[in-house]
């Protein structure tokens, strides 16, 4: 096999960020693409097959672009750029990185980090109602909340409403100690945490006291019509069909709605259908409703989380296949006895 070489110039101020601690990013690129990367002051020499060298060149170029924009290059960035490169995708992380939603209270930019997240954010911008369905760690809720806060700051909506089903993990509120608020707060804590991170505790408390930001259990939505609001229903896989229908029919004029959930993490009683699952079938053809299905490729937490999600997806696919084969076999046997 013919060996090819390419030399890329890397500005010294970006070397540490680009190469990673103990050159961990470089080692990952070498292992994944099967190229040799020789580091020199201000340059990298790539050695390998023509296609591998070309891929490595594109990966380093894209990571350098991210670094030049002030991004800290993470293991997840490297993994995602490598995955896109291996798929010969026409999508680049550098292009996705241009899409700014807003900033956290510490001034950190909030952006989609994968193609799936980018599509999700664009759907929220374009559609009146969006379902974000996918595993934990894909940014479904956080991105929706960032979009809600930005819309609120831009006076596109007059209030933000965040809601969740109040019963999860098999716990009944009536059996938990404390008053109603103390019982509800643990279920809503992840929403509070994200709000504090994006807009700050002081701003949240001030707007909450004015009734402009509301965090409440889903049951509190009954009997209301929600106009000119950005409404997020989180953990929607734990709604019943009746609860989901109740929520969807609360929507008023000038409102935008995002419903998020993970169908693999239902906490409903055995054999109870999820309202999210039913809605995804009933509403898939309705105009102005968007569906974004995120996958393990969109997980932006620790790389181990992505591997765990992928392992569970493979396991569930095998179990579903076994179950379908079992049902087919049973039906065949019954037909043979007739």
Backbone bond lengths (Angstrom), bond angles and torsions (degrees), N, CA, C in turn:
res aa  C-N    CA-C-N  psi(-1)  N-CA   C-N-CA  omega(-1)  CA-C   N-CA-C  phi
1 X - - - 1.471 - - 1.528 109.33 -
2 X 1.314 115.67 131.64 1.459 120.91 -178.20 1.523 110.54 -71.13
3 X 1.328 116.24 135.72 1.465 122.03 -179.66 1.527 110.11 -97.18
4 X 1.324 114.29 137.06 1.469 120.25 179.35 1.527 109.42 -118.21
5 X 1.330 114.80 153.59 1.463 120.55 178.80 1.524 109.60 -132.08
6 X 1.329 115.13 141.72 1.464 121.06 174.60 1.526 107.34 -140.04
7 X 1.314 116.45 139.50 1.469 120.75 176.34 1.526 108.80 -112.62
8 X 1.327 115.77 127.83 1.466 122.35 178.83 1.519 109.65 -113.28
9 X 1.306 116.66 134.16 1.467 120.00 175.57 1.523 109.41 -82.00
10 X 1.327 116.07 132.23 1.464 122.35 178.40 1.524 108.13 -124.95
11 X 1.323 118.92 113.59 1.469 120.26 178.34 1.530 110.96 -55.11
12 X 1.315 116.68 137.89 1.466 121.45 -174.88 1.525 112.64 -56.31
13 X 1.344 116.89 -34.88 1.469 119.41 -177.09 1.526 112.90 -69.44
14 X 1.344 116.89 -12.17 1.470 120.01 -179.99 1.532 113.06 -107.98
15 X 1.323 116.68 -4.57 1.466 119.65 -175.13 1.527 112.50 -58.48
16 X 1.332 116.97 -52.71 1.468 120.17 -175.21 1.522 111.06 -60.75
17 X 1.324 116.86 -43.42 1.468 121.13 -179.90 1.527 110.73 -65.06
18 X 1.318 115.57 -41.94 1.466 121.20 -175.82 1.530 112.21 -72.29
19 X 1.322 116.35 -40.47 1.465 120.07 -174.94 1.528 112.68 -83.34
20 X 1.345 117.72 -25.97 1.461 121.07 -179.26 1.518 112.25 82.63
21 X 1.336 115.73 164.16 1.460 120.62 178.22 1.515 111.12 -60.59
22 X 1.346 115.97 131.44 1.470 121.97 -176.90 1.533 111.44 54.57
23 X 1.332 115.12 31.01 1.476 122.02 178.83 1.533 112.36 58.14
24 X 1.339 116.86 33.11 1.473 120.54 -175.53 1.529 112.61 -63.72
25 X 1.346 117.55 -35.73 1.469 119.68 179.21 1.536 110.52 -67.82
26 X 1.322 115.62 -40.41 1.469 120.51 179.40 1.528 110.32 -62.66
27 X 1.324 116.04 -44.39 1.474 120.46 -178.97 1.529 111.22 -62.64
28 X 1.335 115.68 -38.50 1.469 119.26 179.10 1.526 110.52 -66.10
29 X 1.320 117.40 -41.83 1.469 121.27 178.35 1.531 110.17 -63.00
30 X 1.332 116.66 -41.57 1.471 120.43 178.56 1.528 110.95 -61.17
31 X 1.340 116.08 -47.23 1.471 120.18 -178.06 1.520 111.70 -64.70
32 X 1.316 115.79 -43.86 1.462 120.45 -173.65 1.524 112.30 -71.42
33 X 1.318 116.82 -43.52 1.469 120.94 -174.65 1.529 113.20 -98.21
34 X 1.331 116.21 -6.12 1.471 120.97 179.72 1.530 111.57 58.08
35 X 1.317 113.20 53.31 1.465 120.64 174.60 1.528 108.45 -126.15
36 X 1.312 115.88 160.59 1.463 121.02 171.67 1.520 107.74 -99.06
37 X 1.322 115.51 132.24 1.463 120.70 178.90 1.527 107.28 -116.95
38 X 1.309 115.92 113.53 1.466 121.43 -178.92 1.523 107.83 -104.19
39 X 1.328 116.11 119.09 1.460 121.42 -175.34 1.522 110.42 -89.57
40 X 1.308 114.77 131.57 1.458 121.06 174.90 1.517 107.60 -132.50
41 X 1.328 117.04 163.46 1.461 119.87 178.16 1.522 109.85 -60.60
42 X 1.316 115.22 115.35 1.456 120.15 176.31 1.506 115.42 78.81
43 X 1.349 117.95 10.10 1.467 119.26 -179.46 1.526 110.89 -161.28
44 X 1.339 114.86 160.86 1.466 121.20 170.45 1.527 107.56 -127.84
45 X 1.315 115.19 139.87 1.458 121.27 176.62 1.523 107.81 -106.78
46 X 1.333 116.80 123.36 1.457 122.82 -178.76 1.519 109.02 -104.59
47 X 1.331 116.24 128.26 1.464 121.16 -177.64 1.524 109.17 -130.51
48 X 1.353 116.38 129.60 1.457 120.45 178.61 1.512 110.57 166.25
49 X 1.327 116.22 -161.54 1.460 119.87 176.93 1.527 109.27 -66.65
50 X 1.326 115.87 160.48 1.466 120.34 -176.63 1.524 111.66 -58.01
51 X 1.336 117.47 -46.46 1.467 120.86 -177.58 1.524 111.17 -68.05
52 X 1.350 117.03 -39.88 1.464 120.69 -179.19 1.524 111.00 -66.43
53 X 1.322 116.59 -41.47 1.465 120.87 179.07 1.528 110.55 -64.70
54 X 1.329 116.14 -40.29 1.466 120.23 178.99 1.528 110.69 -64.01
55 X 1.344 116.14 -42.50 1.462 120.18 177.72 1.524 110.94 -62.82
56 X 1.332 116.31 -45.76 1.464 120.58 -179.48 1.527 111.17 -62.35
57 X 1.322 115.78 -39.55 1.469 120.58 177.62 1.528 110.30 -60.09
58 X 1.338 116.74 -45.33 1.464 121.04 179.63 1.525 111.54 -64.63
59 X 1.340 116.30 -39.41 1.469 120.61 179.65 1.525 110.41 -63.41
60 X 1.333 117.20 -49.45 1.470 120.48 179.33 1.528 111.38 -62.41
61 X 1.324 117.01 -40.00 1.471 120.68 -179.78 1.523 110.98 -62.84
62 X 1.334 115.41 -42.05 1.465 119.07 -178.98 1.523 111.45 -69.29
63 X 1.323 116.73 -41.73 1.464 120.23 178.33 1.527 110.71 -65.12
64 X 1.329 116.93 -35.78 1.467 120.56 177.36 1.525 110.52 -64.66
65 X 1.329 116.65 -41.26 1.473 120.38 177.14 1.526 110.59 -58.66
66 X 1.336 116.65 -44.55 1.467 120.94 178.18 1.524 110.81 -61.55
67 X 1.329 116.28 -43.04 1.466 120.83 -179.68 1.525 111.11 -64.08
68 X 1.326 116.80 -40.44 1.470 121.19 -179.79 1.522 112.02 -65.61
69 X 1.330 116.83 -22.57 1.470 120.70 176.59 1.527 112.38 -86.18
70 X 1.315 116.56 2.58 1.460 119.89 177.18 1.512 115.12 94.53
71 X 1.336 117.60 7.74 1.463 120.54 178.63 1.525 111.09 -79.64
72 X 1.331 115.94 142.01 1.460 120.48 169.33 1.522 107.73 -82.17
73 X 1.315 117.93 122.80 1.466 121.46 -177.64 1.528 109.14 -76.00
74 X 1.318 115.72 119.80 1.461 121.56 -178.27 1.528 110.41 -105.90
75 X 1.323 114.88 167.99 1.465 119.92 175.76 1.523 110.25 -59.99
76 X 1.336 115.56 -37.38 1.464 119.90 179.85 1.530 110.98 -65.16
77 X 1.345 117.79 -38.40 1.469 121.11 175.69 1.524 110.88 -59.48
78 X 1.328 115.65 -47.01 1.468 120.73 -178.50 1.525 110.38 -62.98
79 X 1.337 116.13 -45.43 1.472 120.28 179.40 1.523 111.05 -58.62
80 X 1.342 116.02 -43.60 1.463 119.76 -175.23 1.527 111.28 -70.35
81 X 1.325 117.10 -41.80 1.470 120.05 178.39 1.528 110.06 -64.37
82 X 1.329 117.12 -39.77 1.468 120.75 177.06 1.526 111.27 -63.47
83 X 1.334 116.22 -42.07 1.470 120.27 -179.96 1.523 110.63 -62.91
84 X 1.333 117.19 -43.82 1.466 120.76 178.19 1.526 110.60 -63.26
85 X 1.323 115.96 -38.76 1.461 120.59 -179.71 1.525 111.16 -64.70
86 X 1.330 116.58 -43.40 1.466 120.59 -178.83 1.525 111.81 -67.71
87 X 1.353 115.49 -29.44 1.470 120.02 178.51 1.525 111.70 -83.21
88 X 1.344 116.94 -5.11 1.477 122.56 -175.47 1.534 109.94 54.82
89 X 1.329 114.55 40.53 1.463 120.56 -177.82 1.522 110.82 -72.02
90 X 1.342 115.60 147.28 1.463 119.82 175.67 1.529 110.69 -86.02
91 X 1.345 115.98 1.49 1.465 121.77 177.95 1.524 108.26 -93.85
92 X 1.326 117.06 140.74 1.460 120.07 176.83 1.523 109.59 -124.36
93 X 1.328 115.73 147.12 1.463 120.17 177.84 1.523 110.54 -64.85
94 X 1.324 116.43 -31.22 1.461 120.42 177.97 1.532 111.01 -62.53
95 X 1.339 117.26 -36.40 1.468 121.08 176.90 1.524 110.49 -70.13
96 X 1.336 116.40 -44.50 1.469 120.91 178.95 1.525 110.00 -60.20
97 X 1.325 116.43 -38.21 1.465 122.48 -176.53 1.528 112.89 -63.96
98 X 1.333 117.18 -19.60 1.472 120.53 179.78 1.523 112.25 -70.35
99 X 1.335 116.66 -19.25 1.465 121.90 -172.26 1.527 110.65 -82.53
100 X 1.305 117.36 95.64 1.464 122.43 -178.37 1.528 110.72 -93.02
101 X 1.341 116.06 129.82 1.469 120.84 176.47 1.521 110.20 -94.52
102 X 1.307 116.80 -47.36 1.461 122.01 -178.17 1.516 109.48 178.98
103 X 1.347 115.53 -158.07 1.462 120.80 -178.63 1.524 110.31 -133.27
104 X 1.332 115.73 150.49 1.461 120.02 172.84 1.523 108.31 -75.43
105 X 1.326 116.27 173.77 1.460 120.71 179.85 1.533 110.89 -63.92
106 X 1.347 116.84 -23.43 1.473 120.91 177.58 1.530 112.06 -87.06
107 X 1.337 117.03 0.43 1.457 120.37 178.89 1.510 114.66 88.76
108 X 1.330 117.01 8.71 1.464 120.37 179.03 1.528 109.72 -78.92
109 X 1.342 118.63 130.18 1.468 120.02 -179.02 1.524 112.00 -66.57
110 X 1.328 115.75 142.42 1.467 121.94 176.09 1.521 107.29 -107.10
111 X 1.324 116.18 117.74 1.461 121.71 -176.46 1.521 109.58 -139.75
112 X 1.342 117.31 153.71 1.471 118.41 167.91 1.522 108.54 -65.66
113 X 1.329 115.94 146.56 1.464 120.06 -175.91 1.522 113.41 -115.39
114 X 1.333 116.68 -4.17 1.466 120.58 177.79 1.524 108.60 -140.24
115 X 1.334 116.43 168.11 1.463 120.88 178.30 1.519 110.22 -63.54
116 X 1.330 117.11 -40.01 1.464 120.44 178.56 1.515 111.64 -61.67
117 X 1.327 116.69 -42.41 1.464 120.53 177.91 1.524 111.15 -65.55
118 X 1.320 116.74 -38.25 1.467 120.52 179.13 1.528 110.84 -62.19
119 X 1.333 116.67 -44.52 1.468 120.72 178.25 1.525 110.57 -62.30
120 X 1.322 115.92 -40.66 1.468 122.25 179.43 1.530 110.55 -61.04
121 X 1.322 116.78 -48.31 1.466 121.65 179.59 1.527 110.59 -62.46
122 X 1.324 117.29 -42.71 1.468 120.47 179.17 1.523 111.65 -64.27
123 X 1.330 117.08 -37.64 1.465 119.98 176.61 1.522 110.88 -63.57
124 X 1.330 116.80 -41.33 1.470 120.06 178.68 1.523 110.02 -60.77
125 X 1.324 116.64 -37.95 1.472 120.20 178.80 1.530 111.40 -66.40
126 X 1.328 116.23 -37.66 1.464 120.96 -169.53 1.526 114.69 -94.42
127 X 1.329 118.09 -28.75 1.464 121.59 -173.18 1.529 111.67 -104.52
128 X 1.330 115.14 155.27 1.464 120.18 176.12 1.525 110.88 -75.16
129 X 1.333 116.06 -33.56 1.465 120.99 -178.84 1.524 109.08 -137.59
130 X 1.338 115.97 134.52 1.467 121.00 -179.32 1.523 109.68 -134.35
131 X 1.328 115.33 135.62 1.460 121.95 172.17 1.528 107.72 -102.07
132 X 1.325 116.88 122.35 1.459 122.18 175.01 1.516 108.69 -106.58
133 X 1.324 116.72 106.79 1.467 121.56 -173.36 1.525 109.38 -118.11
134 X 1.320 116.38 126.82 1.458 119.22 -179.76 1.508 111.76 171.47
135 X 1.332 116.97 174.74 1.466 121.37 -175.19 1.521 113.62 -71.54
136 X 1.323 114.95 169.78 1.463 121.32 177.81 1.521 110.24 -60.42
137 X 1.335 115.28 145.43 1.456 119.75 175.80 1.505 115.62 88.60
138 X 1.338 117.64 4.39 1.467 119.90 -178.57 1.531 112.52 -93.04
139 X 1.327 117.64 3.16 1.462 120.80 175.09 1.515 114.93 79.84
140 X 1.331 117.43 16.17 1.476 120.85 -176.26 1.528 111.62 -56.36
141 X 1.321 116.19 -53.13 1.465 121.03 -175.14 1.522 111.28 -75.47
142 X 1.315 116.95 -44.84 1.465 121.01 -176.12 1.523 111.41 -60.61
143 X 1.328 117.14 -46.26 1.465 120.45 179.99 1.521 111.15 -65.69
144 X 1.344 116.73 -39.29 1.467 120.16 178.23 1.526 110.39 -62.58
145 X 1.333 116.46 -41.43 1.463 119.96 179.59 1.523 111.43 -67.98
146 X 1.322 117.01 -37.96 1.465 120.07 176.46 1.526 110.58 -62.48
147 X 1.331 116.61 -40.75 1.469 121.07 177.48 1.526 110.77 -65.74
148 X 1.335 116.65 -38.94 1.468 120.94 179.45 1.524 110.86 -64.33
149 X 1.320 116.66 -45.52 1.467 121.02 -178.81 1.522 110.69 -65.29
150 X 1.329 116.89 -38.50 1.462 120.29 178.17 1.528 110.58 -65.54
151 X 1.334 116.99 -42.43 1.472 121.02 178.15 1.527 110.64 -62.58
152 X 1.326 116.45 -38.29 1.468 122.14 178.76 1.531 110.48 -66.10
153 X 1.329 116.60 -44.53 1.468 120.81 179.49 1.525 111.56 -64.46
154 X 1.342 116.31 -32.67 1.467 121.27 -179.12 1.527 112.96 -86.77
155 X 1.336 116.58 6.86 1.476 122.82 -179.42 1.523 113.15 60.52
156 X 1.331 116.72 27.09 1.460 120.42 175.00 1.523 110.92 -77.76
157 X 1.326 116.61 -25.66 1.469 123.26 175.08 1.521 107.60 -135.41
158 X 1.333 116.14 158.40 1.466 119.45 -178.04 1.521 113.15 -95.48
159 X 1.339 117.20 -13.92 1.461 118.98 178.46 1.525 110.78 -157.46
160 X 1.323 115.61 163.95 1.465 123.15 176.38 1.523 108.16 -118.44
161 X 1.326 115.84 132.68 1.465 120.84 176.79 1.524 108.35 -124.33
162 X 1.317 116.17 122.45 1.464 122.61 178.97 1.519 108.24 -116.61
163 X 1.309 116.38 129.66 1.463 118.96 -175.87 1.519 111.53 -142.13
164 X 1.330 114.50 154.45 1.467 122.60 177.59 1.523 108.29 -143.17
165 X 1.331 117.43 153.14 1.465 118.62 168.59 1.528 107.74 -61.55
166 X 1.333 117.78 138.04 1.471 120.73 -172.68 1.512 113.95 -85.48
167 X 1.321 117.92 -6.37 1.461 119.74 -179.76 1.518 108.65 -118.59
168 X 1.325 115.48 116.45 1.454 121.95 -179.53 1.521 109.17 -138.41
169 X 1.313 115.74 161.79 1.468 122.70 175.28 1.516 112.38 54.91
170 X 1.344 117.05 28.21 1.449 120.69 173.88 1.512 114.47 76.21
171 X 1.346 119.72 11.19 1.457 121.23 -178.44 1.519 110.01 -97.79
172 X 1.329 116.11 136.32 1.454 121.79 177.74 1.522 108.44 -101.67
173 X 1.319 117.20 126.92 1.461 121.00 -175.39 1.520 112.80 -57.98
174 X 1.319 117.06 -31.82 1.455 120.37 -177.97 1.510 113.37 -64.87
175 X 1.317 117.50 -21.81 1.457 121.15 -178.04 1.524 112.87 -98.95
176 X 1.328 117.07 -0.50 1.454 120.32 179.05 1.522 110.06 -91.73
177 X 1.347 117.59 146.40 1.468 120.12 -178.76 1.523 112.00 -72.19
178 X 1.354 116.24 158.76 1.455 121.63 174.20 1.511 113.99 99.43
179 X 1.374 115.37 173.28 1.458 119.59 178.56 1.523 109.55 -77.79
180 X 1.340 116.55 178.23 1.464 120.88 -173.74 1.522 112.05 -58.70
181 X 1.353 117.01 -44.96 1.463 119.68 -177.22 1.522 111.81 -63.24
182 X 1.344 116.24 -42.49 1.465 119.17 -179.59 1.520 111.48 -68.21
183 X 1.336 116.98 -26.15 1.466 120.40 176.47 1.533 111.13 -74.41
184 X 1.318 115.25 -37.13 1.464 120.68 -175.29 1.529 112.29 -78.17
185 X 1.336 116.98 -38.26 1.466 121.67 -172.23 1.529 115.28 -52.12
186 X 1.351 119.73 -42.96 1.473 118.22 -179.94 1.530 113.38 -58.45
187 X 1.333 117.60 -32.52 1.463 120.99 179.92 1.526 111.62 -73.89
188 X 1.337 115.49 -25.20 1.457 120.07 -176.88 1.528 112.52 -100.99
189 X 1.344 117.21 -5.24 1.460 121.56 -175.37 1.529 113.73 -53.54
190 X 1.338 120.74 -42.96 1.477 119.01 179.05 1.529 112.87 -59.01
191 X 1.334 116.81 -32.27 1.463 120.08 178.51 1.526 110.43 -70.62
192 X 1.344 116.48 -42.47 1.465 120.19 176.72 1.531 110.48 -60.45
193 X 1.327 116.74 -44.37 1.469 120.83 -178.03 1.526 111.24 -57.99
194 X 1.333 116.16 -44.34 1.465 119.95 180.00 1.527 111.02 -67.16
195 X 1.326 116.89 -39.82 1.467 120.59 178.27 1.521 111.29 -61.11
196 X 1.328 116.76 -45.83 1.462 120.65 179.73 1.524 110.79 -61.27
197 X 1.330 116.75 -39.41 1.462 120.47 -177.62 1.521 111.53 -68.52
198 X 1.333 116.72 -37.69 1.468 119.73 -175.33 1.526 112.31 -84.28
199 X 1.344 117.26 -44.30 1.464 118.77 -173.60 1.521 114.45 -114.62
200 X 1.329 117.51 -9.17 1.460 120.25 -179.90 1.516 112.09 89.50
201 X 1.331 115.81 147.09 1.466 121.23 -176.26 1.525 111.69 -63.41
202 X 1.332 117.39 -42.75 1.470 120.63 -176.67 1.526 111.53 -62.13
203 X 1.327 116.35 -46.84 1.465 120.48 179.96 1.524 110.96 -64.19
204 X 1.337 115.90 -41.03 1.466 119.29 178.82 1.522 110.90 -62.32
205 X 1.333 117.25 -48.03 1.471 121.05 -177.64 1.528 110.43 -61.89
206 X 1.339 116.63 -43.22 1.468 120.91 -179.63 1.526 110.97 -60.82
207 X 1.324 116.99 -48.25 1.468 120.66 -179.06 1.524 112.23 -71.91
208 X 1.317 116.38 -30.41 1.461 120.65 177.21 1.523 110.56 -67.15
209 X 1.324 116.81 -41.82 1.470 121.23 179.04 1.526 111.63 -64.43
210 X 1.326 116.21 -29.71 1.468 120.87 177.26 1.528 112.14 -81.84
211 X 1.329 116.77 -5.24 1.466 120.80 -178.49 1.512 113.43 79.58
212 X 1.342 116.69 15.24 1.464 120.71 -177.72 1.527 112.25 -89.16
213 X 1.325 116.47 -20.72 1.466 121.68 173.14 1.519 107.66 -127.72
214 X 1.312 115.44 126.23 1.461 120.97 -175.73 1.526 109.54 -127.73
215 X 1.317 115.87 128.57 1.462 121.98 175.44 1.520 106.44 -120.44
216 X 1.332 116.50 114.48 1.466 119.10 -171.27 1.521 111.68 -150.92
217 X 1.336 116.87 157.29 1.470 120.37 175.31 1.523 110.73 -65.43
218 X 1.306 116.38 155.48 1.459 122.23 -177.66 1.524 112.37 -58.01
219 X 1.320 117.63 -35.39 1.468 121.01 -178.34 1.526 112.00 -58.68
220 X 1.344 117.23 -25.53 1.464 120.95 -179.08 1.525 112.52 -72.95
221 X 1.333 117.14 -10.23 1.462 120.68 -179.45 1.529 112.32 -82.13
222 X 1.309 117.41 -16.92 1.465 121.10 -175.62 1.535 110.95 -60.53
223 X 1.329 115.88 134.68 1.460 120.91 175.82 1.514 114.67 81.98
224 X 1.322 118.10 1.89 1.461 121.05 -178.10 1.526 110.88 -107.01
225 X 1.334 116.21 155.15 1.459 121.87 169.57 1.521 106.49 -118.04
226 X 1.320 116.81 123.66 1.457 121.59 -170.01 1.524 110.53 -105.04
227 X 1.339 115.76 95.95 1.464 122.26 -179.97 1.529 110.88 -94.18
228 X 1.340 115.79 151.35 1.473 122.98 172.52 1.528 112.95 47.80
229 X 1.314 115.66 43.29 1.465 120.68 -178.23 1.523 110.48 -129.03
230 X 1.313 115.66 153.75 1.465 121.89 169.40 1.524 104.98 -101.92
231 X 1.325 115.83 113.79 1.461 121.17 -171.55 1.526 109.85 -114.47
232 X 1.318 116.23 129.73 1.469 121.36 177.89 1.520 109.01 -121.07
233 X 1.319 115.67 122.27 1.468 121.55 171.95 1.523 107.08 -102.75
234 X 1.322 115.81 112.34 1.462 121.68 -177.73 1.529 110.40 -100.13
235 X 1.331 117.05 158.31 1.475 122.61 -179.71 1.533 111.06 54.32
236 X 1.327 115.79 40.29 1.470 120.82 -173.45 1.517 113.21 -67.75
237 X 1.333 117.73 -14.00 1.468 119.40 176.35 1.524 111.55 -64.32
238 X 1.342 116.70 -17.03 1.463 120.87 -179.46 1.523 113.05 -97.18
239 X 1.326 117.21 15.15 1.466 120.77 172.03 1.521 109.14 -92.19
240 X 1.318 116.25 149.55 1.463 120.64 170.05 1.525 107.49 -84.04
241 X 1.331 119.03 164.43 1.468 120.08 176.10 1.528 112.53 -55.15
242 X 1.331 117.07 -38.83 1.472 120.24 -179.80 1.525 110.83 -65.86
243 X 1.330 117.39 -41.56 1.464 120.86 178.59 1.524 111.25 -64.91
244 X 1.329 116.37 -41.72 1.462 120.02 179.64 1.526 110.59 -63.44
245 X 1.321 117.32 -45.00 1.464 120.71 179.00 1.522 110.31 -62.03
246 X 1.339 116.76 -42.27 1.464 120.71 177.63 1.523 110.40 -58.10
247 X 1.333 116.72 -46.29 1.459 120.80 -178.38 1.527 111.40 -63.96
248 X 1.319 116.99 -47.63 1.462 120.93 -175.95 1.521 112.46 -63.47
249 X 1.313 116.89 -29.13 1.467 120.25 -179.30 1.529 112.49 -87.46
250 X 1.345 116.97 4.99 1.478 120.64 174.50 1.524 111.10 -86.24
251 X 1.323 117.11 -13.09 1.458 121.04 -169.85 1.524 111.10 -67.81
252 X 1.346 115.85 129.69 1.456 120.86 -179.78 1.520 112.15 -109.20
253 X 1.333 115.73 -171.36 1.465 121.52 -178.68 1.533 110.99 -69.61
254 X 1.332 115.02 143.78 1.458 120.74 176.05 1.509 114.71 74.68
255 X 1.317 117.15 11.25 1.467 120.30 -178.12 1.526 111.61 -100.57
256 X 1.312 114.89 154.41 1.463 122.85 173.04 1.518 107.27 -124.26
257 X 1.341 115.98 139.62 1.463 120.69 -173.53 1.523 110.41 -128.57
258 X 1.330 115.84 135.31 1.463 121.60 172.19 1.524 107.85 -126.40
259 X 1.320 116.00 127.15 1.468 122.40 178.69 1.521 107.55 -114.30
260 X 1.328 117.13 122.76 1.461 120.36 -177.81 1.524 111.05 -119.22
261 X 1.324 115.86 150.37 1.461 119.01 177.86 1.513 112.75 -177.92
262 X 1.315 114.17 165.81 1.465 122.76 179.40 1.523 107.77 -127.57
263 X 1.317 116.74 106.70 1.467 121.25 -174.55 1.529 112.97 -67.25
264 X 1.320 117.38 -11.55 1.473 119.52 177.99 1.524 111.98 -88.43
265 X 1.342 117.17 -1.95 1.467 120.15 -177.74 1.526 111.50 -126.13
266 X 1.308 116.44 49.30 1.465 121.17 178.98 1.525 110.34 -77.81
267 X 1.334 116.23 136.10 1.461 122.01 176.59 1.526 111.50 -112.70
268 X 1.314 116.82 18.85 1.463 121.45 -179.56 1.526 110.42 -75.70
269 X 1.340 116.94 158.05 1.472 119.75 176.00 1.526 111.28 -56.31
270 X 1.315 116.04 153.21 1.466 122.84 -177.43 1.522 111.17 -52.59
271 X 1.330 116.44 133.56 1.463 125.89 177.86 1.536 113.61 68.14
272 X 1.343 117.55 13.96 1.464 120.68 173.72 1.526 108.63 -90.10
273 X 1.322 116.64 124.12 1.464 119.69 -178.92 1.518 110.61 -70.97
274 X 1.309 115.98 142.32 1.459 121.35 176.90 1.524 110.23 -78.24
275 X 1.329 115.82 135.57 1.457 120.24 175.99 1.514 112.10 -63.17
276 X 1.334 116.50 -31.69 1.466 120.66 177.62 1.519 110.62 -67.25
277 X 1.315 116.43 -43.31 1.464 121.26 179.75 1.524 110.68 -62.33
278 X 1.334 116.31 -43.96 1.463 120.04 179.89 1.530 110.78 -66.43
279 X 1.331 116.64 -44.80 1.470 120.52 -178.37 1.524 111.71 -61.54
280 X 1.333 117.00 -35.97 1.465 119.96 -179.42 1.525 111.57 -65.30
281 X 1.330 117.11 -24.54 1.466 121.15 177.58 1.530 111.22 -89.14
282 X 1.324 116.26 -40.38 1.468 121.25 -175.82 1.527 111.66 -71.38
283 X 1.333 117.10 -36.40 1.467 120.88 -169.41 1.527 114.91 -105.52
284 X 1.333 117.66 4.21 1.464 119.34 -171.98 1.527 113.73 -62.58
285 X 1.332 118.00 -23.82 1.468 120.78 -178.97 1.528 113.11 -102.33
286 X 1.338 117.33 3.71 1.468 120.18 -177.55 1.528 109.88 -78.15
287 X 1.329 115.34 129.49 1.463 120.77 -179.20 1.524 110.65 -64.30
288 X 1.311 116.48 144.63 1.464 125.42 178.92 1.531 113.37 72.49
289 X 1.339 116.53 12.48 1.464 120.63 170.56 1.522 107.51 -115.84
290 X 1.319 116.45 126.01 1.460 120.84 -179.15 1.514 112.00 -109.52
291 X 1.318 115.87 150.08 1.465 121.92 176.66 1.527 108.87 -124.62
292 X 1.320 116.09 122.58 1.463 121.71 175.54 1.522 108.13 -113.90
293 X 1.324 115.56 117.40 1.464 120.52 179.89 1.529 108.40 -104.23
294 X 1.319 115.46 105.97 1.455 121.49 179.41 1.528 109.36 -89.04
295 X 1.327 116.76 154.22 1.464 121.63 -176.18 1.527 110.15 -129.13
296 X 1.326 115.29 -176.33 1.468 119.15 178.47 1.532 111.84 -61.29
297 X 1.344 117.61 -20.95 1.466 120.71 177.02 1.530 111.81 -68.29
298 X 1.338 116.25 -18.93 1.463 120.74 -178.14 1.526 112.78 -97.94
299 X 1.324 117.68 3.41 1.466 121.04 179.07 1.527 108.93 -68.45
300 X 1.329 116.20 126.36 1.465 120.01 -176.79 1.526 111.79 -117.98
301 X 1.316 117.24 15.72 1.459 120.34 172.73 1.527 108.69 -87.08
302 X 1.322 116.19 -162.67 1.467 121.34 179.71 1.533 109.52 -52.32
303 X 1.346 118.06 139.18 1.473 120.22 -179.52 1.520 113.89 -51.39
304 X 1.337 117.23 -29.27 1.462 120.09 179.06 1.526 110.91 -63.67
305 X 1.348 116.58 -34.19 1.468 120.21 178.96 1.523 109.80 -62.20
306 X 1.319 116.98 -41.39 1.469 121.15 178.61 1.525 110.60 -60.69
307 X 1.333 116.39 -41.57 1.463 120.40 178.89 1.529 111.24 -66.46
308 X 1.338 116.69 -38.99 1.466 120.90 179.13 1.525 110.16 -64.42
309 X 1.338 116.28 -46.55 1.468 120.76 179.49 1.523 110.34 -59.95
310 X 1.333 116.49 -44.10 1.468 120.93 -179.72 1.527 110.91 -63.10
311 X 1.336 116.77 -41.02 1.469 120.97 179.48 1.520 111.01 -63.02
312 X 1.337 116.73 -42.41 1.464 120.33 178.24 1.523 111.42 -66.68
313 X 1.327 117.41 -38.69 1.466 120.36 178.25 1.527 110.70 -61.12
314 X 1.329 117.12 -42.62 1.467 121.07 178.54 1.525 110.93 -65.32
315 X 1.338 116.01 -42.71 1.466 120.45 179.95 1.527 110.79 -62.64
316 X 1.343 116.61 -46.38 1.464 120.57 -178.37 1.524 111.10 -65.66
317 X 1.326 117.11 -35.93 1.472 120.27 177.40 1.526 110.31 -63.91
318 X 1.342 116.68 -41.77 1.472 120.33 178.19 1.523 111.31 -64.46
319 X 1.347 116.38 -43.41 1.462 120.67 -179.05 1.529 111.09 -65.44
320 X 1.324 116.68 -40.42 1.469 120.40 178.29 1.523 110.82 -64.43
321 X 1.347 115.85 -38.21 1.465 120.33 178.15 1.530 110.38 -64.78
322 X 1.332 116.53 -44.54 1.471 120.92 178.19 1.524 110.92 -60.27
323 X 1.342 115.55 -42.85 1.467 120.29 -178.67 1.520 110.93 -65.17
324 X 1.329 117.03 -40.88 1.470 120.03 179.87 1.524 110.63 -67.15
325 X 1.341 117.24 -38.21 1.469 121.06 176.54 1.522 111.05 -64.41
326 X 1.324 115.62 -39.98 1.463 121.23 -179.86 1.523 110.82 -64.14
327 X 1.340 116.29 -43.84 1.469 120.75 179.09 1.522 110.67 -64.62
328 X 1.336 116.14 -42.50 1.468 120.41 179.85 1.520 110.70 -62.73
329 X 1.333 117.14 -40.26 1.468 121.86 179.09 1.521 111.16 -64.92
330 X 1.342 115.80 -41.78 1.469 120.73 179.39 1.520 110.99 -63.38
331 X 1.338 116.04 -43.55 1.467 120.22 179.81 1.526 111.29 -64.87
332 X 1.338 116.71 -37.19 1.473 120.92 178.43 1.523 110.89 -64.62
333 X 1.336 116.27 -42.12 1.466 120.74 179.23 1.527 111.35 -64.34
334 X 1.346 115.92 -41.33 1.468 120.33 178.99 1.520 110.51 -63.93
335 X 1.327 116.24 -41.17 1.470 120.42 -180.00 1.525 110.63 -65.11
336 X 1.344 116.95 -34.29 1.455 120.69 -179.53 1.511 113.76 -70.72
337 X 1.333 116.53 -24.03 1.469 120.85 -179.10 1.527 112.26 -81.93
338 X 1.323 116.53 -15.63 1.472 119.51 -177.74 1.520 111.75 -73.57
